[in-house]
Each structure stands twice: as C-alpha cells, then as structure tokens.
Amino acid sequence: MSDSSNSVGDPRVGVIMGSRSDWETMRHAAEILETLGVSHETRVVSAHRTPDLLFKYAEAAPSRGIRVIVAGAGGAAHLPGMIAAKTALPVLGVPVRSQALSGMDSLLSIVQMPAGVPVGTLAIGRAGAINAGLLAASILGLDDQTVAAALAAWRRTRTEQVLADSDPSAPAPGETGEG
C-alpha cells in the first residue's frame, strides 16, 4: 500500500485507514475506484497514533483536489469522525472487522456521530469498502459525466451478470454438474 493514483491528475478521493492491517478491507475501496478510473490515494492516518497528521490531512485535502474521503478503521474507529470534524468534505466511514466484536464496535463508533459532524457509514468489512468506493464515485459523478458513465457501465455489467446466471439449479460456470 502506498500513495496511489490511477488516473491523470491529482487524486480526487482519499482512501485512508487507521493502520496497515486495515488495508485488507480498504483495498476493496481502492480497487473499485481504480476500476472506475477515479484518481485516488491510499494512506495510513491514525486518529490515535498520528493525530497531527490527521489534522493536516483533513485540512489540506480540499486544496489538494480531494473531493471525498473514505475512512476505514476498526475497534474504537475514531478516524472517520475525527476527519469529519476537521473538514467539510463528504466523509464515508467503513467499519473494519475487529477481533473482539466482529466489527460491531467499529460500526457503532462510526455511525453514532453527534449532530453537526456527519459521517456516511457503510457496512462492516469488504462490502462496506466496495460500497464506499461506489458511493464516492457516485458523489463525484454528480459533476463529472465521465465518472457517472463509468459507474453506470459498472452497474449494467453487474445486472447482465446476474441475468446471465439466474438459474440457481444450473451448475456454476466452470462446474460440470458431476459430483
């Protein structure tokens, strides 16, 4: 994991996480953004271990061209809320599955924000990270027809895949049906 950008120009989405161990979940947000051609960066920004970096990141993000921040964290999961407290950019929180409570602690920490500090909270784990990437693209797509078209094409492809494989009794692709 390093700073990454898959499109020409500066990153428009910041994908940040509280620790390197969160990358296993947060890589899914980065991968969907890459698939959609959305420039992004990935960084570890810890609310507890690097609070000064967190403040600098949040405050500088708009002037660097960041338009949406996807923040993932586990356990106490303060990163999304602290980022939201320091910037007016949309912040999408991804609860990372934890050992102790399977991510419920993370979910409740991120979703239960005080009025005035909004964080859009997604599902725990991989699904939440994917949906955070899709939602970030959707937000950008409001003003960027290229991103909107890429997102629409991605969704069409998913629909076509389901329709092409809609018989639950048929062998899955690659299976012969023999036991």
Contact map, one row per residue, 1 for C-alpha under 8 A:
11100000000000000000001000000000000000000110000000000000000000000000000000000000000000000000000000000000000000000000000000000000000000000000000000000000000000000000000000000000000
11110000000000000000000000000000000000001110000000000000000000000000000000000000000000000000000000000000000000000000000000000000000000000000000000000000000000000000000000000000000
11111000000000000000000000000000000000001110000000000000000000000000000000000000000000000000000000000000000000000000000000000000000000000000000000000000000000000000000000000000000
01111100000000000000000000000000000000011100000000000000000000000000000000000000000000000000000000000000000000000000000000000000000000000000000000000000000000000000000000000000000
00111111011000000000000000000000000000111000000000000000000000000000000000000000000000000000000000000000000000000000000000000000000000000000000000000000000000000000000000000000000
00011111000000000000000000000000010011110000000000000000000000000000000000000000000000000000000000000000000000000000000000000000000000000000000000000000000000000000000000000000000
00001111111000000000000000000000000011100000000000000000000000000000000000000000000000000000000000000000000000000000000000000000000000000000000000000000000000000000000000000000000
00001111110000000000000000000000000000100000000000000000000000000000000000000000000000000000000000000000000000000000000000000000000000000000000000000000000000000000000000000000000
00000011111000000000000000000000000000100000000000000000000000000000000000000000000000000000000000000000000000000000000000000000000000000000000000000000000000000000000000000000000
00001011111100000000000000000000000000110000000000000000000000011000000000000000000000000000000000000000000000000000000000000000000000000000000000000000000000000000000000000000000
00001010111111000000000000000000000001111000000000000000000000011100000000000000000000000000000000000000000000000000000000000000000000000000000000000000000000000000000000000000000
00000000011111000000000000000000000001110000000000000000000000001111000000000000000000000000000000000000000000000000000000000000000000000000000000000000000000000000000000000000000
00000000001111100000000000000000000001111000000000000000000000000111110000000000000000000000000000000000000000000000000000000000000000010000000000000000000000000000000000000000000
00000000001111110000000000000000000000011110000000000000000000000101111000000000000000000000000000000000000000000000000000000000000000000000000000000000000000000000000000000000000
00000000000011111000000001001100000000011110000000000000000000000000111100000000000000000000000000000000000000000000000000000000000000000000000000000000000000000000000000000000000
00000000000001111100000001000000000000000111100000000000000000000000111100000000000000000000000000000000000000000000000000000000000000000000000000000000000000000000000000000000000
00000000000000111111011001000000000000000011110000000000000000000000001110000010000000000000000000000000000000000000000000000000000000000000000000000000000000000000000000000000000
00000000000000011111010000000000000000000001111000000000000000000000000111001010000000000000000000000000000000000000000000000000000000000000000000000000000000000000000000000000000
00000000000000001111111000000000000000000001110000000000000000000000000010000000000000000000000000000000000000000000000000000000000000000000000000000000000000000000000000000000000
00000000000000001111111000000000000000000001000000000000000000000000000000000000000000000000000000000000000000000000000000000000000000000000000000000000000000000000000000000000000
00000000000000000011111100000000000000000000000000000000000000000000000000000000000000000000000000000000000000000000000000000000000000000000000000000000000000000000000000000000000
00000000000000001111111111000000000000000000000000000000000000000000000111000000000000000000000100000000000000000000000000000000000000000000000000000000000000000000000000000000000
10000000000000001011111111100000000000000000000000000000000000000000000000000000000000000000000000000000000000000000000000000000000000000000000000000000000000000000000000000000000
00000000000000000000111111110000000000000000000000000000000000000000000000000000000000000000000000000000000000000000000000000000000000000000000000000000000000000000000000000000000
00000000000000000000011111111000000000000000000000000000000000000000000000000000000000000000000100000000000000000000000000001100100000000000000000000000000000000000000000000000000
00000000000000111000011111111100000000000000000000000000000000000000000100000000000000000000000000000000000000000000000000000100100000000000000000000000000000000000000000000000000
00000000000000000000001111111110000000000000000000000000000000000000000000000000000000000000000000000000000000000000000000000000100000000000000000000000000000000000000000000000000
00000000000000000000000111111111000000000000000000000000000000000000000000000000000000000000000000000000000000000000000000000100110010000000000000000000000000000000000000000000000
00000000000000100000000011111111100000000000000000000000000000000000000000000000000000000000000000000000000000000000000000000000111111000000000000000000000000000000000000000000000
00000000000000100000000001111111110000010100000000000000000000000000000000000000000000000000000000000000000000000000000000000000000010000000000000000000000000000000000000000000000
00000000000000000000000000111111111000000000000000000000000000000000000000000000000000000000000000000000000000000000000000000000000000000000000000000000000000000000000000000000000
00000000000000000000000000011111111100000000000000000000000000000000000000000000000000000000000000000000000000000000000000000000010011000000000000000000000000000000000000000000000
00000000000000000000000000001111111111110000000000000000000000000000000000000000000000000000000000000000000000000000000000000000000011001000000000000000000000000000000000000000000
00000100000000000000000000000111111111110000000000000000000000000000000000000000000000000000000000000000000000000000000000000000000000000000000000000000000000000000000000000000000
00000000000000000000000000000011111111000000000000000000000000000000000000000000000000000000000000000000000000000000000000000000000000000000000000000000000000000000000000000000000
00000000000000000000000000000001111111000000000000000000000000000000000000000000000000000000000000000000000000000000000000000000000000001000000000100110010000000000000000000000000
00000110000000000000000000000000111111100000000000000000000000000000000000000000000000000000000000000000000000000000000000000000000000000000000000100100000000000000000000000000000
00000110001110000000000000000000111111110000000000000000000000000000000000000000000000000000000000000000000000000000000000000000000000001000000000100000000000000000000000000000000
00001111111110000000000000000000110011111000000000000000000000000000000000000000000000000000000000000000000000000000000000000000000000000000000000000000000000000000000000000000000
00011100011111100000000000000100110001111100000000000000000000000000000000000000000000000000000000000000000000000000000000000000000000000000000000000000000000000000000000000000000
01111000001011100000000000000000000000111110000000000000000000000000000000000000000000000000000000000000000000000000000000000000000000000000000000000000000000000000000000000000000
11110000000001110000000000000100000000011111000000000000000000000000000000000000000000000000000000000000000000000000000000000000000000000000000000000000000000000000000000000000000
11100000000001111000000000000000000000001111100000000000000000000000000000000000000000000000000000000000000000000000000000000000000000000000000000000000000000000000000000000000000
00000000000000011111000000000000000000000111110000000000000000000000000000000000000000000000000000000000000000000000000000000000000000000000000000000000000000000000000000000000000
00000000000000011110000000000000000000000011111001101100000000000000000000000010000000000000000000000000000000000000000000000000000000000000000000000000000000000000000000000000000
00000000000000001110000000000000000000000001111111101100000000000000000000000010000000000000000000000000000000000000000000000000000000000000000000000000000000000000000000000000000
00000000000000000100000000000000000000000000111111100100000000000000000000000110010000000000000000000000000000000000000000000000000000000000000000000000000000000000000000000000000
00000000000000000000000000000000000000000000011111100000000000000000000000000000000000000000000000000000000000000000000000000000000000000000000000000000000000000000000000000000000
00000000000000000000000000000000000000000000011111100000000000000000000000000000000000000000000000000000000000000000000000000000000000000000000000000000000000000000000000000000000
00000000000000000000000000000000000000000000111111111100000000000000000000000000000000000000000000000000000000000000000000000000000000000000000000000000000000000000000000000000000
00000000000000000000000000000000000000000000111111111110000000000000000000000000000000000000000000000000000000000000000000000000000000000000000000000000000000000000000000000000000
00000000000000000000000000000000000000000000000001111111000000000000000000000000000000000000000000000000000000000000000000000000000000000000000000000000000000000000000000000000000
00000000000000000000000000000000000000000000110001111111100000000000000000000000000000000000000000000000000000000000000000000000000000000000000000000000000000000000000000000000000
00000000000000000000000000000000000000000000111001111111110000000000000000000000011000000000000000000000000000000000000000000000000000000000000000000000000000000000000000000000000
00000000000000000000000000000000000000000000000000111111111000000000000000000000001001000000000000000000000000000000000000000000000000000000000000000000000000000000000000000000000
00000000000000000000000000000000000000000000000000011111111100000000000000000000000000000000000000000000000000000000000000000000000000000000000000000000000000000000000000000000000
00000000000000000000000000000000000000000000000000001111111110000000000000000000000000000000000000000000000000000000000000000000000000000000000000000000000000000000000000000000000
00000000000000000000000000000000000000000000000000000111111111000000000000000000001101100000000000000000000000000000000000000000000000000000000000000000000000000000000000000000000
00000000000000000000000000000000000000000000000000000011111111000000000000000000000001100000000000000000000000000000000000000000000000000000000000000000000000000000000000000000000
00000000000000000000000000000000000000000000000000000001111111110000000000000000000000000000000000000000000000000000000000000000000000000000000000000000000000000000000000000000000
00000000000000000000000000000000000000000000000000000000111111111110000000000000000000000000000000000000000000000000000000000000000000000000000000000000000000000000000000000000000
00000000000000000000000000000000000000000000000000000000011111111110000000000000000000001000000000000000000000000000000000000000000000000000000000000000000000000000000000000000000
00000000000000000000000000000000000000000000000000000000000111111100000000000000000000000000000000000000000000000000000000000000000000000000000000000000000000000000000000000000000
00000000011000000000000000000000000000000000000000000000000111111100000000000000000000000000000000000000000000000000000000000000000000000000000000000000000000000000000000000000000
00000000011100000000000000000000000000000000000000000000000011111110000000000000000000000000000000000000000000000000000000000000000000000000000000000000000000000000000000000000000
00000000001111000000000000000000000000000000000000000000000011111111100000000000000000000000000000000000000000000000000000000000000000000000000000000000000000000000000000000000000
00000000000110000000000000000000000000000000000000000000000011001111100000000000000000001100000000000000000000000000000000000000000000000001000000000000000000000000000000000000000
00000000000111000000000000000000000000000000000000000000000000000111110000000000000000001111000000000000000000000000000000000000000000010011000000000000000000000000000000000000000
00000000000011110000000000000000000000000000000000000000000000000111111000000000000000001111000000000000000000000000000000000000000000010000000000000000000000000000000000000000000
00000000000011110000000000000000000000000000000000000000000000000001111100000001000000000011110000000000000000000000000000000000000110010000000000000000000000000000000000000000000
00000000000001111000000000000000000000000000000000000000000000000000111110000011000000000011110000000000000000000000000000000000000000000000000000000000000000000000000000000000000
00000000000000111100010001000000000000000000000000000000000000000000011111001011000000000000111100000000000000000000000000000000100000000000000000000000000000000000000000000000000
00000000000000001110010000000000000000000000000000000000000000000000001111111111000000000000111100000000010000000000000000000000000000000000000000000000000000000000000000000000000
00000000000000000100010000000000000000000000000000000000000000000000000111111000000000000000001111000010110000000000000000000000000000000000000000000000000000000000000000000000000
00000000000000000000000000000000000000000000000000000000000000000000000011111000000000000000000111000010110000000000000000000000000000000000000000000000000000000000000000000000000
00000000000000000000000000000000000000000000000000000000000000000000000011111100000000000000000000000000110010000000000000000000000000000000000000000000000000000000000000000000000
00000000000000000100000000000000000000000000000000000000000000000000000111111111000000000000001000000000110011000000000000000000000000000000000000000000000000000000000000000000000
00000000000000000000000000000000000000000000001000000000000000000000000010011111110000000000000000000000000011000000000000000000000000000000000000000000000000000000000000000000000
00000000000000001100000000000000000000000000111000000000000000000000001110001111111000000000000000000000000000000000000000000000000000000000000000000000000000000000000000000000000
00000000000000000000000000000000000000000000000000000000000000000000011110001111111100000011100000000000000001000000001000000000000000000000000000000000000000000000000000000000000
00000000000000000000000000000000000000000000000000000000000000000000000000000111111110000000000000000000000001001000111000000000000000000000000000000000000000000000000000000000000
00000000000000000000000000000000000000000000001000000100000000000000000000000111111111000000000000000000000000000000000000000000000000000000000000000000000000000000000000000000000
00000000000000000000000000000000000000000000000000000110010000000000000000000011111111100010000000000000000000000000000000000000000000000000000000000000000000000000000000000000000
00000000000000000000000000000000000000000000000000000000010000000000000000000001111111111110000000000000000000000000111000000000000000000000000000000000000000000000000000000000000
00000000000000000000000000000000000000000000000000000000000000000000000000000000111111110000000000000000000000000000100000000000000000000000000000000000000000000000000000000000000
00000000000000000000000000000000000000000000000000000010011000000000000000000000011111110000000000000000000000000000000000000000000000000000000000000000000000000000000000000000000
00000000000000000000000000000000000000000000000000000000011000000000000000000000001111111000000000000000000000000000000000000000000000000000000000000000000000000000000000000000000
00000000000000000000000000000000000000000000000000000000000000000000000000000000000111111100000000000000000000000000000000000000000000000000000000000000000000000000000000000000000
00000000000000000000000000000000000000000000000000000000000001000011100000000000000100111110000000000000000000000000000000000000000000000000000000000000000000000000000000000000000
00000000000000000000000000000000000000000000000000000000000000000011100000000000000100011111000000000000000000000000001100000000000000000000000000000000000000000000000000000000000
00000000000000000000000000000000000000000000000000000000000000000001111000000001001100001111100000000000000000000000011100000000000000000000000000000000000000000000000000000000000
00000000000000000000000000000000000000000000000000000000000000000001111000000001000000000111110000000000000000000000001111000000000100010000000000000000000000000000000000000000000
00000000000000000000000000000000000000000000000000000000000000000000011110000001000000000011111000000000000001000000001111000000000100000000000000000000000000000000000000000000000
00000000000000000000000000000000000000000000000000000000000000000000011110000000000000000001111100000000001001000000000011111001100100000000000000000000000000000000000000000000000
00000000000000000000000000000000000000000000000000000000000000000000000111001000000000000000111110000011011001000000000011111001000000000000000000000000000000000000000000000000000
00000000000000000000010010000000000000000000000000000000000000000000000111100000000000000000011111000010011000000000000000011000000000000000000000000000000000000000000000000000000
00000000000000000000000000000000000000000000000000000000000000000000000001100000000000000000001111101111010000000000000000011000000000000000000000000000000000000000000000000000000
00000000000000000000000000000000000000000000000000000000000000000000000001100000000000000000000111111111110000000000000000000000000000000000000000000000000000000000000000000000000
00000000000000000000000000000000000000000000000000000000000000000000000000000000000000000000000011111110000000000000000000000000000000000000000000000000000000000000000000000000000
00000000000000000000000000000000000000000000000000000000000000000000000000000000000000000000000001111110000000000000000000000000000000000000000000000000000000000000000000000000000
00000000000000000000000000000000000000000000000000000000000000000000000000000000000000000000000011111111100000000000000000000000000000000000000000000000000000000000000000000000000
00000000000000000000000000000000000000000000000000000000000000000000000000000000000000000000000011111111100000000000000000000000000000000000000000000000000000000000000000000000000
00000000000000000000000000000000000000000000000000000000000000000000000001100000000000000000001111111111111000000000000000011000000000000000000000000000000000000000000000000000000
00000000000000000000000000000000000000000000000000000000000000000000000000000000000000000000001011001111111100000000000000010000000000000000000000000000000000000000000000000000000
00000000000000000000000000000000000000000000000000000000000000000000000001111000000000000000000001001111111110000000000000000000000000000000000000000000000000000000000000000000000
00000000000000000000000000000000000000000000000000000000000000000000000011111000000000000000001111000011111111000000000000010000000000000000000000000000000000000000000000000000000
00000000000000000000000000000000000000000000000000000000000000000000000000000000000000000000011100000011111111100000000010110000000000000000000000000000000000000000000000000000000
00000000000000000000000000000000000000000000000000000000000000000000000000000000000000000000000000000001111111110000000000000000000000000000000000000000000000000000000000000000000
00000000000000000000000000000000000000000000000000000000000000000000000000011100000000000000000000000000111111111000000000000000000000000000000000000000000000000000000000000000000
00000000000000000000000000000000000000000000000000000000000000000000000000001101100000000000111000000000011111111000001010000000000000000000000000000000000000000000000000000000000
00000000000000000000000000000000000000000000000000000000000000000000000000000000000000000000000000000000001111111000001110000000000000000000000000000000000000000000000000000000000
00000000000000000000000000000000000000000000000000000000000000000000000000000000000000000000000000000000000111111100000000000000000000000000000000000000000000000000000000000000000
00000000000000000000000000000000000000000000000000000000000000000000000000000000100000000000000000000000000011111110111000000000000000000000000000000000000000000000000000000000000
00000000000000000000000000000000000000000000000000000000000000000000000000000000000000000000000000000000000000011111110000000000000000000000000000000000000000000000000000000000000
00000000000000000000000000000000000000000000000000000000000000000000000000000000000000000000000000000000000000001111110000000000000000000000000000000000000000000000000000000000000
00000000000000000000000000000000000000000000000000000000000000000000000000000000000000000000000000000000000000000111110000000000000000000000000000000000000000000000000000000000000
00000000000000000000000000000000000000000000000000000000000000000000000000000000100110000000000000000000000000001111111000000000000000000000000000000000000000000000000000000000000
00000000000000000000000000000000000000000000000000000000000000000000000000000000100100000010000000000000000000001111111100000000000000000000000000000000000000000000000000000000000
00000000000000000000000000000000000000000000000000000000000000000000000000000001100100000111100000000000000001101000111110000000000000000000000000000000000000000000000000000000000
00000000000000000000000000000000000000000000000000000000000000000000000000000000000000000111100000000000000000100000011111000000000000000000000000000000000000000000000000000000000
00000000000000000000000000000000000000000000000000000000000000000000000000000000000000000001111000000000001001100000001111100000000000000000000000000000000000000000000000000000000
00000000000000000000000000000000000000000000000000000000000000000000000000000000000000000001111000000000000000000000000111110001101100000000000000000000000000000000000000000000000
00000000000000000000000000000000000000000000000000000000000000000000000000000000000000000000011000000000001000000000000011111011100000000000000000000000000000000000000000000000000
00000000000000000000000000000000000000000000000000000000000000000000000000000000000000000000011110000011011000000000000001111111100000000000000000000000000000000000000000000000000
00000000000000000000000010000000000000000000000000000000000000000000000000000000000000000000011110000010000000000000000000111111100000000000000000000000000000000000000000000000000
00000000000000000000000011010000000000000000000000000000000000000000000000000000000000000000000000000000000000000000000000011111110000000000000000000000000000000000000000000000000
00000000000000000000000000000000000000000000000000000000000000000000000000000000000000000000000000000000000000000000000000111111111000000000000000000000000000000000000000000000000
00000000000000000000000000000000000000000000000000000000000000000000000000000000000000000000011000000000000000000000000001111111111100000000000000000000000000000000000000000000000
00000000000000000000000011111000000000000000000000000000000000000000000100000000000000000000010000000000000000000000000001111111111110000000000000000000000000000000000000000000000
00000000000000000000000000011001000000000000000000000000000000000000000000000000000000000000000000000000000000000000000000000111111111000000000000000000000000000000000000000000000
00000000000000000000000000001000000000000000000000000000000000000000000000000000000000000000000000000000000000000000000001000011111111100000000000000000000000000000000000000000000
00000000000000000000000000001000000000000000000000000000000000000000010000000000000000000001110000000000000000000000000001000001111111110000000000000000000000000000000000000000000
00000000000000000000000000011101100000000000000000000000000000000000010000000000000000000000000000000000000000000000000000000000111111111000000000000000000000000000000000000000000
00000000000000000000000000001001100000000000000000000000000000000000000000000000000000000000000000000000000000000000000000000000011111111100000000000010000000000000000000000000000
00000000000000000000000000000000000000000000000000000000000000000000000000000000000000000000000000000000000000000000000000000000001111111110000000000000000000000000000000000000000
00000000000010000000000000000000000000000000000000000000000000000001110000000000000000000001000000000000000000000000000000000000000111111111000000000000000000000000000000000000000
00000000000000000000000000000000100101000000000000000000000000000000000000000000000000000000000000000000000000000000000000000000000011111111100000110010000000000000000000000000000
00000000000000000000000000000000000000000000000000000000000000000000000000000000000000000000000000000000000000000000000000000000000001111111110000110010000000000000000000000000000
00000000000000000000000000000000000000000000000000000000000000000001000000000000000000000000000000000000000000000000000000000000000000111111111000000000000000000000000000000000000
00000000000000000000000000000000000000000000000000000000000000000011000000000000000000000000000000000000000000000000000000000000000000011111111100110000000000000000000000000000000
00000000000000000000000000000000000000000000000000000000000000000000000000000000000000000000000000000000000000000000000000000000000000001111111111111010000000000000000000000000000
00000000000000000000000000000000000000000000000000000000000000000000000000000000000000000000000000000000000000000000000000000000000000000111111110010000000000000000000000000000000
00000000000000000000000000000000000000000000000000000000000000000000000000000000000000000000000000000000000000000000000000000000000000000011111110000000000000000000000000000000000
00000000000000000000000000000000000000000000000000000000000000000000000000000000000000000000000000000000000000000000000000000000000000000001111111110000000000000000000000000000000
00000000000000000000000000000000000000000000000000000000000000000000000000000000000000000000000000000000000000000000000000000000000000000000111111111000000000000000000000000000000
00000000000000000000000000000000000000000000000000000000000000000000000000000000000000000000000000000000000000000000000000000000000000000000100111111100000000000000000000000000000
00000000000000000000000000000000000111000000000000000000000000000000000000000000000000000000000000000000000000000000000000000000000000001101100111111110000000000000000000000000000
00000000000000000000000000000000000000000000000000000000000000000000000000000000000000000000000000000000000000000000000000000000000000001101110111111111000000000000000000000000000
00000000000000000000000000000000000000000000000000000000000000000000000000000000000000000000000000000000000000000000000000000000000000000000100011111111100000000000000000000000000
00000000000000000000000000000000000110000000000000000000000000000000000000000000000000000000000000000000000000000000000000000000000000000000000001111111110000000000000000000000000
00000000000000000000000000000000000100000000000000000000000000000000000000000000000000000000000000000000000000000000000000000000000001001100100000111111111000000000000000000000000
00000000000000000000000000000000000000000000000000000000000000000000000000000000000000000000000000000000000000000000000000000000000000000000000000011111111100000000000000000000000
00000000000000000000000000000000000000000000000000000000000000000000000000000000000000000000000000000000000000000000000000000000000000000000000000001111111110000000000000000000000
00000000000000000000000000000000000100000000000000000000000000000000000000000000000000000000000000000000000000000000000000000000000000000000000000000111111111000000000000000000000
00000000000000000000000000000000000000000000000000000000000000000000000000000000000000000000000000000000000000000000000000000000000000000000000000000011111111100000000000000000000
00000000000000000000000000000000000000000000000000000000000000000000000000000000000000000000000000000000000000000000000000000000000000000000000000000001111111110000000000000000000
00000000000000000000000000000000000000000000000000000000000000000000000000000000000000000000000000000000000000000000000000000000000000000000000000000000111111111000000000000000000
00000000000000000000000000000000000000000000000000000000000000000000000000000000000000000000000000000000000000000000000000000000000000000000000000000000011111111100000000000000000
00000000000000000000000000000000000000000000000000000000000000000000000000000000000000000000000000000000000000000000000000000000000000000000000000000000001111111110000000000000000
00000000000000000000000000000000000000000000000000000000000000000000000000000000000000000000000000000000000000000000000000000000000000000000000000000000000111111111000000000000000
00000000000000000000000000000000000000000000000000000000000000000000000000000000000000000000000000000000000000000000000000000000000000000000000000000000000011111111100000000000000
00000000000000000000000000000000000000000000000000000000000000000000000000000000000000000000000000000000000000000000000000000000000000000000000000000000000001111111110000000000000
00000000000000000000000000000000000000000000000000000000000000000000000000000000000000000000000000000000000000000000000000000000000000000000000000000000000000111111110000000000000
00000000000000000000000000000000000000000000000000000000000000000000000000000000000000000000000000000000000000000000000000000000000000000000000000000000000000011111110000000000000
00000000000000000000000000000000000000000000000000000000000000000000000000000000000000000000000000000000000000000000000000000000000000000000000000000000000000001111111100000000000
00000000000000000000000000000000000000000000000000000000000000000000000000000000000000000000000000000000000000000000000000000000000000000000000000000000000000000111111100000000000
00000000000000000000000000000000000000000000000000000000000000000000000000000000000000000000000000000000000000000000000000000000000000000000000000000000000000000000111111000000000
00000000000000000000000000000000000000000000000000000000000000000000000000000000000000000000000000000000000000000000000000000000000000000000000000000000000000000000111111100000000
00000000000000000000000000000000000000000000000000000000000000000000000000000000000000000000000000000000000000000000000000000000000000000000000000000000000000000000001111100000000
00000000000000000000000000000000000000000000000000000000000000000000000000000000000000000000000000000000000000000000000000000000000000000000000000000000000000000000001111110000100
00000000000000000000000000000000000000000000000000000000000000000000000000000000000000000000000000000000000000000000000000000000000000000000000000000000000000000000000111111111100
00000000000000000000000000000000000000000000000000000000000000000000000000000000000000000000000000000000000000000000000000000000000000000000000000000000000000000000000001111110000
00000000000000000000000000000000000000000000000000000000000000000000000000000000000000000000000000000000000000000000000000000000000000000000000000000000000000000000000000111110000
00000000000000000000000000000000000000000000000000000000000000000000000000000000000000000000000000000000000000000000000000000000000000000000000000000000000000000000000000111111000
00000000000000000000000000000000000000000000000000000000000000000000000000000000000000000000000000000000000000000000000000000000000000000000000000000000000000000000000000111111110
00000000000000000000000000000000000000000000000000000000000000000000000000000000000000000000000000000000000000000000000000000000000000000000000000000000000000000000000000100111110
00000000000000000000000000000000000000000000000000000000000000000000000000000000000000000000000000000000000000000000000000000000000000000000000000000000000000000000000001100011111
00000000000000000000000000000000000000000000000000000000000000000000000000000000000000000000000000000000000000000000000000000000000000000000000000000000000000000000000000000011111
00000000000000000000000000000000000000000000000000000000000000000000000000000000000000000000000000000000000000000000000000000000000000000000000000000000000000000000000000000000111
